[in-house]
Amino acid sequence: MEPKLGHGKICYIELPAVDIARSSEFYQTVFGWSVRTRGDGHLAFDDGVGQVSGTWVTGRPPAQPGLLVYIMVDNAATTCQAITANGGEIVQPIGADAPEITARFRDPGGNIIGVYQQRSTDQRRSNSVAR
């Protein structure tokens, strides 16, 4: 799928890493990112839907909130299990941002990143009726 291009689109991310191979394996396994070798020999990634690309870089401190990036997932609970099973750490469990379905984790490079699960139509409908 070709990315939709346009003014203001986030298009490229550089993620700090201690061990690039370890970080690339983590994101490939947990989030299904495509990992490839660029022409210059460095590892790069494309997100799960081919809309954002990037690379891992060493020699930078891990990203901490301040700027917080969220990765959309099909199931936040299952993803949190995969995060911990693959060397990440949950630093904010699901429920802290209710009614939104989010969690935050620390990846193998020390970066704090969020996961976001879109609520189903039924969940959105029942929440608006309850208000």
Secondary structure as UniProt FT lines:
FT   TURN            7..8
FT   STRAND          12..16
FT   HELIX           20..31
FT   STRAND          34..37
FT   TURN            39..40
FT   STRAND          43..46
FT   TURN            48..49
FT   STRAND          53..57
FT   STRAND          70..73
FT   HELIX           76..85
FT   TURN            86..87
FT   STRAND          89..92
FT   TURN            94..99
FT   STRAND          101..106
FT   TURN            108..109
FT   STRAND          112..117
FT   HELIX           121..130
//
